[in-house]
């Protein structure tokens, strides 16, 4: 992968991942200032299973001539799309292959056919450690910071490693390496991909199956123990978890291992977990950033039964993926048996291609918080809205935060502030998404739900962002949108019972600012001199907030100030909490 050059005139990069279960092609735009977002502008998948195409005995497997021809023609087409249609320099088109190509005895013939069909096209067969690096970093690319086990389940192999971006020296003392490199050096690769394992389950006798599953389980356990020996923070978490007799409370809130999963097989398992989620219909379509508890993740028998018995379409699951599902279950069961009680599992949309892009970037950009990249969620922003680090953005956020009681720990709340979404939220306060407030309320929900996977936006973050922006516009919704709103709120309630209250409260405060200031404040003083908030809270059985809104004569001109009180009526209805609003005039 060529190193990213900020001075380049072309920041488009094309990658082809010749995976064992399919060949994936994408073009990404790494232009500043959104480089860290790895924005994908084109993607395509060719349903060519290189692992299934291998023929012959285990140590002498080869690709048939027709597979070699099909793959070389497919890659020639992908190269033409990148170079001829999108204008990429040929050097910025790269191809890499994984387990199936590592196994094939005639891999050289495949490479020669590709070079003949696409002169100059570079193809790399990744070593297991490099595949582990790309897979873990690609999965990590979707988040602000991570700490946990990373596993990537492909068609021919499964990789496991540990990544802690909170600790920039998370490896052992003798290795002063970045967390990404440390993860790659310590990564474990096991030859138990979904395509390979399903062949064993389908084509071999019971004794052979039992032997292979035993090898899988022992290999998974050894891989985990090897990582514990390498990473002291993982070993400490594992030891602490094993010392505790896990009751219901500890299982939900106590110590445990957090796991991040990528690869098609694991995403298929996540899709069935979404299909059976207690919130139905589940409000977000993408399995990327979908998180479940370790308890829910461990219900493998139930998920296997659903895959067998459900006759209809399961969203996110192809026929091929459902046919391989028993093999996925074996890998998941082996993981559960090898790791101490699992606290949470997050499914990742990023993979090898995103990891390769990330590793082409300087460490400083890799470490950036993606939520600080302005315009992350929507392109429909007003031209005058500044970036997330501007003084006026900080003033807007400061005004919103001043409406919270002084004893509120905003960093610990499930709000746009606690989830580091403040700048993203602020950038959309004055966005007119529809014809009126009701249309804007619905658009805010759908925009948060349907926008492409964006680094940093977890399912909970999307729900909080959408519900809070919906409240900013009054949350008056048609029945079809009310169902989405209800399910997003249920997702928030499951994470934090206070989340929906604070979303409605933040939305009402935001609506107050927007009612008094009709556009983005071009100077910080425009906001501070026209509207101010002050609040206190009484904490008893039910919280009572007394909010004072002070408004200048200029901002109040032509505005029915009593109408501001109506913005908070919806907030008062939740769980006995009460918000009392008083409006004063600024001197």
N, C-alpha and C positions, 0 to 999 in steps of 0.2 A: 504494500500500500504506500503510495507516494506521500511524503510529508506535506501537511497543509502549509501553504505559503500565503500569509496575509497580503503580500504584495502582488499576488497573481491576479491576472485580469479575468480568470475563469475559475469559479469556485464550485463547479459541478463535478461530482465524483460518482462513477458507476461501479457497482460491485455485483459479482455473480457468486453465489454460494452453491457449489455443487454438493448438496447434502445427500445423504443416503436415501431419504424419502422423497426428495423433490429438488428441483433446481430453481433458486430464487434470484431475481434480478431487480435491482433498484438503482435509481439516480437520486442523489441527495445534494441539496444546496447548502454549502458551508460558508456562505457570505456573512461578513460582519454586518450588524452586531449580533445576529442570531446564530452564530456558528454552533454554539453549544446545543442548540435544539435539534441538530442533525435533520433538518427539514427534508422529508422525502417528497419529491415532486413527480415521481413515476415509479411504479412497481408492477411486477408480473411474476407469475410462478408457472413453471413447466412441470406437469405431472409425470416426471420421469423418475422412477425409483431405481437408482443405481444399485442399491443393495439387492433388490429383487432380481435385477438383471444378471447378477453374477451367477455363473454356472460352474459346475465341476466340484471336486472334493474340497474340503475346507482349506487346505494349504495350497491348492492349485486352482483357485477360482479366477475366471476370466470374464471379460465383457464380450458378448457376441458382436459380430461385425455390424449388425443392424442397430445395436445400441450405440456403438461408436459413431456411426453415421448420423443418427438422430441427435446425439448430443453435440456433435461438431456443428451441425446445421443450426441447432437451437442457439448455440453461443454466437454463431455468425450473425444471426438475426438480432440478438441482444446488442452485439457490438455496433451493428448498423443503426439501431435506434439511438444509442448513446452518441456515436460520432457523427452520423449523417443527419439525424433528426434533431438532436439536442446540441450539437456542436461541441462536444467534449474533445479535448486533446486525447489522442489514443493512449498516452501515458497515464491518463486518469481513469482508465477502464481496467479493472483488475478482476481476476477470477481465482477463487481458491476452492479446494476440494478437501473432503474429510475421510471418514472411515472406509467407505466403499472403495475409494481410489487408493487408500493405503493398502487395502487387501488385494486388489486386483493384480494378478501376475502380468497382465498386458496393459498396465497403466500407461506405459511409454507409448503404446500404439494409440491410445486415446489422446495423449498430449500431442502427438504428431498429427493426428487428424484435425485437432483443433487449430494447430498452427497453420496447417494447409488451408483450412477454410477461413481463418481469420489471421492473416500474416501480422506478426508483431504482437499478438495478444499474449499477455503474460499469464501463466497459470501456476499457482503454488499449491502443492499438496501439504496441508498443514500437519506439523507434528502434533501429537496429543496435547503437549503443554501449550502450544500456540492456540489450538482450538479451545482449550480451557480458558486461556487469556481472553480471546475474542468473545467467547460465550458469556463469561462472567462480567466483563466490562460492558458488553452490549446489554445485558440484563440490568446492570447497575445504571446505565445511561438514562433510564426512565425515572430516576429518583434524585432527590437533593443529596441525601447521604444514606448510607446503608451499613448494616453490621449484621452479618449472618452467613449461613451456608448458601452457596450457589450451586445449583445442579442444572445441567443441560442434557435433556434426553433427545437424542437423534434416532435415526433409523438403525445405525450400526453400533453406537456406543453411548455411554452416559458418563459425563464428567462431573466431578465434585471438587469444590474448593471453598475457601473462606475469604471473605473480603470485609474489611473494616475501614471505611473512608473517614470515620471520625478520628481515627488514630493514624496519622500520616506515617508512622513507623510501627505498623502492627505486626511485622515479621519479627523473627528472633533477632537478638542483638547483633549477631554476626552478619546480618544482611541489611545494609542500609539502603533499602529499595523502596520504591513507591508501593502502595498497597496493591495496585494492579499487577505489578511485576512479581511481588511476593506471592500473590494468589496464583499466578501462572506457574511459578517455580514449585509451589507446593501442591498443585492440582493433581488429582487422581483421575485416571481414565479407565473405565471398565467396559469390556466388549459385550455389553448387554443392552443394545439399542432395541427399540420396539419392533423394527422389522426383523432383526435377527432372532429375537426372543420368541416372537409369535411363530416363526418357523419351527422352533424347538417344540413349542406347545402343540402345534398342529401336526407335525410330521414324525414325532418320535414317541417311543413307548413310555410308559409311566416311569420306569426306572431312570431312563435318560432325562426325562423332564425333572424328576426329583433331584438328580445329580446337578443339573444346570441351575436350578433354583437355589440349591445349597451353595453352589459356587457364587451365585449372585449375592446371596445374603452375607456370606463370609467376606466377600470382596467389598461390599458396602460397609460392613463393620470395620474392616481393616482400613479402608479409606478414611472413615471418620476418625479413627484413633490416630492415624498418621497426621491428620490435620490438627488434632488436639496437641500432639507432640510438637508441632511446628508453631502453633499460635497460642500464646499463654492466655489471652482473653477468652478464646473459645474453650480452652481446657478449664478455666476458672468457672465459666458459665455452666459447663457440663457437670463439673464437680458439685457446684451449688445445687443444681437441679436434682442430681441424683441423691443428695442428702435429704431432700424434702419429701415427705409423704404427701403426694399431690392430692389435695381435696378439691372440691369444685371451685372454691375461692382462689386457691393457689394456682390452679390450672388456668384460670382466666386472667388473673392479675399478677401472679408470681413470676419467678424466673423460668426461663425456658429458652429453647433455641428458635431463632427466627430463620426462616428458610425462604429463598427466592428461587423460583423455578422458571426455566425457559425451555424452548424446544417444542416441537409440535405435539409430541406425546403427552407432555405435562400440560400443555395448553388444552388438550382434549379433556384431561381430567378436570381442569378448571371449568371447562364449558359444562360438564355434567353437574359439577357442584353449583354453578349458576342456575342450571335448569331445575335443580331441586332446592334452591334457596328458599328460606321462609318468606322472603318478600317476592311476591309474584304479581304481575310479571316483573322480573328483575329490571331495574330502571336504566341500566347502562349496558350497551351492546358489546363492548370490547372486553375480552378477558384480561387484557393488559392492565396491571395494577389492581386486579381483583384480589382481595385479601380475605382469608378465612382463618378461624381459630384452629389450633392443632386438633381439637376435639372433632370439629367438622371434617377436617382433612382426613382423619383416621377412619372414617366410615366407608372403607373400601368395599366391603361386601354389599352394602346398600347401593353404592354407585355401580358396581358390577351388575347387580340385579336390574337396575334401571336401564343400563345399556342393553341387557338381554331382552327385557320385557317391553320397553317402550317402542311401539311400532312407528310412531311418527318421526318427524325431523327434529333432531336436537341441534339447536343453533350453535354453530361453531364446530360441529362434528361432521366430517365427511364419512362416506361409507367405508373408506379405507381406514380412517382413524377409528371408527367403531369396531371394525374387524380386528384391529390391533389392540383394542382396549384391554383384553385379558393380560397381555404382556405388560402394559402400562401399570396395571394393578399389581403385578408381581414386583415391579420396580418400586412402586410406592410402598408396598408392604415391607420390602427389604429396607427401605429408608426409615420407615417408622420403627422397625425392630432394631435398627442400628443406632438411632439417635435418642438421647434422653427426651423426656416429654417435650413435644414441640409446642411452642407458644403461638406462633402464627406462621402462615404460609402465604406468600404473595406470588402471583403468576405474572410473568414479565413478557411484554411484547417484543422487547429488543433481543437480538441474538448476535450471530457471528458478524453480520454486515455492520450493524451498529457498533459492535466492539472494534472492528477494524477501523471504522471512521473515528471513533473516540481516540484510539491509540495513535492516529495520525496527527492529533492535535497536541499543542504544548500542554504540559501538566497544569499550568495556570488556568487555561480554558477548560480543561477536563474537570477541574475542581470548582468551576463556577456554579453558583446556584442558578439552575435554568429558569426559575420563576422570576429572576431579575431581568430577563430578556423581555423587553417591552413588547406588547402586542401578542403575547403567547397564545391567547385563546381566540382572538378574533381579528380579522383584517378590517372590520368595519368600525374603526375608531375615528374620532374627530381629528383632523390634521393638527390642531393646536395642542393636543394632549402631549405633555412631555414624557421623558423616560422615567423609569422607576426610581432613579437616584436624584431626580431634580428636587430643588428646594420646594417648589409648589406641590409636588406629589407628597413630600414629607409633611407639609402643612395640612393637606387634605387628610392624610392618615392621622396626624396629630389631633385634628378637630374631631374625627370620628372616635378616636380612643379616649378623648377627654369626656365623652358622654358616658363612659363606663365608670362605675364607682371606683374611687381611688384604691380600694383594697382588692380590686380584681387583678389576678395574675394572668394577664392576657396571653403570655407565652404558653401557659398551661391550658388554655381554653380551646375547645373545638370550635373555633371561629376563623374568619378570614385572616385574623391576626395570628392566632396560635398556629395555624397551618402555613404561615409565611405567604399568604395569598394577598396581602394588603395592596401591594403595588399593582398586581393583576386586577384586583377588584376596583381600585381607584381609577384605573385607566378606562373603565367601562361605565362609570357613574353617569356620564352625560351622553352616552351612546344612544341614539334613537334607532332602535332595531325594527320598529314597526310603525303602523299608522297612528297609534295612540298608546296610552299607558297600558291598556289591557293586552294589546298586541306585544308591547315590549316585555311585559311580565312573562308571557308565554315564550317569547323568543329567548329570553334569558335562560329559561329552563332548558329549552331544546339546544341552545348553543353550547351550554356546559356539557350536555349529554352527548351530542352528536359530533362535536368537533373531533378531529383526528387525535390519536394518542399523542400527548405532549409530555415531554420530560417534566417531572415534578407534580403532575396532576394525577393523584391517586383517585380511586373511586370516591372515597370520603371527601377529598378536596373538591372534586367536581360537584358532588351533592351540596356541599356547604356553599360553594361559589354560586351555583345555580339558584338555590333557595334564597340566599341573601340578596342576590340581584333581583330575583322575582319580588321579594318583599320591598325592595327599593321602588318598584313600580306599582306597588299596591296589592299584588297577588290576587287580583280579580281574574279568575280563570274559567274557561269553558270546561264542561265535564270531561272532555277527552284529555285536556291538559291537567285538570285537577287530579286525575289518577296518577299521572307522572309525578306531580308535586307531592302527593301523599306517599308514594313509594320512595322518593328521594328523602323525604323527612323520616320515614321508617328506617332507612339506612343510616341516617344521622343519629336517630334515637338509639339504635343498636350499639353505636360507638360511644355515645355520651348523651344521657337524658337531658342535659342542659343545652345541647347544640341547637335545637330548633328555636328555643326561646331567644338565644343570643342572635341567631340569624334574623329573626323577625325584628328584634330590637335594633340591630345594626342597620337593617333595611329602612326602618322608620327614621332613624337619625339621618341616614343618607338622603332619604326623600326630603327631609326638612332642609338640608343644605341645598339640594337641587331646586327646591321650590323658591328659595330666597336668592340663589345665584343661578342664573339660567344657563351658564356655560362655564367651561373650565376656567378657574381663576388664573388670569395671565400673570399676576404677581402675587406672592404669598400674602401681602398685606390686604389684598382684596377680600380674602376669606376672614382673616383674623380681625379685621376692623368692622365686619358686617354681621358675623354670627359667632356666638360662643356657647359652649356647653359646660355645665357643672352638675355633678350628681353625687348623691350619697345613697347608701343602701342599708336597710335594716334587715338583719339576718335572724330569722326565727324559723317557725315551722314553714312559712312561705316568705320568700324574699320580697321586700318592697323597695322599689327604687323611686327616689324623688329627683326628677330631672328639671333643671332650670335652663331655659333657652333664652339667651339675651340677643336681641336683634336691633340693628341700627335703623335709624330713620330712613336712610336710603334703601336698604334692603326690604323694609316693611312697606314701602310706597306701593300702593295698588294691590297689596296682598292681604287677604282676610286671615289675620293671625290665628283666629279661632280654628281655621281649617287645619292648622298644623297639629292641633290636638287630635283630630280625626286620624292622623297618620299612625297614632299609637294605640288606637282602639283594639286592633287585632292582637297586639302584643299582650294586652292585659288578660287575655282569655286562657292563658296556659297554666295549668297546675296550681292555681291559686296565687301565682305571682301577680304583683300589681305594679304598674308604672304610673306615677302621678307626675303630670307635666305642668310647669308654670312658665309663662312667657313674660319676660321683662324687656324694657327698651334700654338699649345702650345709651349712655350719656353722650 
